[in-house]
Amino acid sequence: MAMTQLLLENYIAELRIGIHPHERAAPQRVSVSVTAELRAAPHADQIAETYDYVNIVNAVQEMAKTHMDLLESFARELAARLLADKKIKSVDIKLLKLDILAGGQLGVRYCAP
């Protein structure tokens, strides 16, 4: 049986996220990667048969307008927004703070059926 996954890889978003004063003072760069599995693979070359992946970016941009304390909360909320569409079966979300740790990245991975 065919399976289709939509991918957003390493989208750099300016998020207002974190618990520390310097994180609350200004947005920070976060890499957002999403794998969204569709319930059914498209059979025709029609957007109506799939999920428009631009909606994933739009959800991230909309959520970036408000502050959240935790990456975990951001990932959970993003998953809920995407899974609200019946075309999406499951999501795997990875968020990485790019500028917190010298020589590395800190983040979270959230998977939801």
C-alpha positions in Angstrom: 0.0 0.0 0.0 1.4 3.4 -1.0 2.1 6.0 1.7 2.7 9.7 1.2 4.6 11.9 3.6 4.9 15.7 3.2 8.2 17.1 4.4 9.3 20.5 5.7 13.0 20.4 6.4 15.0 22.9 8.4 12.6 25.8 8.0 14.2 28.7 10.0 11.5 30.5 12.0 12.0 33.5 14.4 10.1 32.2 17.4 9.3 33.9 20.7 10.1 30.9 22.9 11.8 30.2 26.2 11.8 30.8 29.9 14.9 32.8 30.4 14.9 36.7 30.3 17.0 36.9 27.2 14.7 34.4 25.4 11.7 36.5 26.4 13.3 39.7 25.2 13.6 38.8 21.6 12.7 36.1 19.1 15.3 33.4 18.4 16.1 31.2 15.4 14.5 27.8 15.5 14.8 25.1 12.9 11.5 23.5 12.2 11.2 20.1 10.5 7.9 18.3 10.0 7.0 15.0 8.5 3.2 14.7 8.0 1.9 11.3 6.8 -1.3 11.5 4.7 -4.2 9.1 5.4 -4.3 8.3 1.6 -1.9 8.8 -1.2 -3.1 11.1 -3.9 -4.3 9.2 -7.1 -4.6 12.2 -9.4 -2.5 15.4 -10.0 -5.0 17.5 -8.0 -4.3 19.6 -4.9 -7.7 18.5 -3.5 -6.3 15.0 -3.1 -3.5 16.1 -0.8 -2.7 18.5 1.9 -1.1 21.8 0.8 2.3 21.8 2.5 2.2 25.6 2.5 -0.3 25.2 5.4 2.5 23.8 7.5 4.6 26.9 7.0 1.5 29.1 7.6 0.8 27.4 10.9 4.4 28.0 12.1 4.2 31.6 11.1 0.9 32.1 12.8 2.2 30.5 16.0 5.3 32.6 15.9 3.3 35.7 16.7 2.9 34.7 20.4 5.3 33.7 23.1 5.5 30.1 24.4 7.7 29.0 27.2 8.6 25.5 25.9 9.5 23.9 22.6 7.4 21.0 23.7 4.3 23.2 23.9 5.0 24.6 20.5 5.5 21.2 19.0 2.3 19.9 20.6 0.2 22.8 19.4 1.6 22.6 15.9 0.8 18.9 15.8 -2.8 19.6 17.0 -3.2 22.2 14.3 -2.0 19.9 11.5 -3.9 16.8 12.8 -7.1 18.8 12.8 -7.2 18.3 9.1 -8.6 14.8 8.4 -6.1 14.3 5.5 -3.2 14.1 8.0 -2.7 10.7 9.7 0.3 11.5 11.8 3.1 14.0 12.4 6.7 13.9 13.4 8.0 17.4 14.4 11.6 18.4 15.3 12.4 21.8 16.7 16.0 23.0 17.2 17.2 26.2 18.9 20.1 27.2 16.7 21.8 29.9 18.8 21.6 28.7 22.4 24.6 26.3 22.6 28.0 27.0 21.1 28.9 24.1 18.9 25.5 22.4 18.9 21.8 22.7 18.9 19.2 22.0 21.6 15.7 20.8 20.7 12.8 18.5 20.9 11.1 15.9 18.8 7.3 15.3 19.1 5.4 12.5 17.3 1.7 12.2 17.3 -0.7 9.7 15.6 
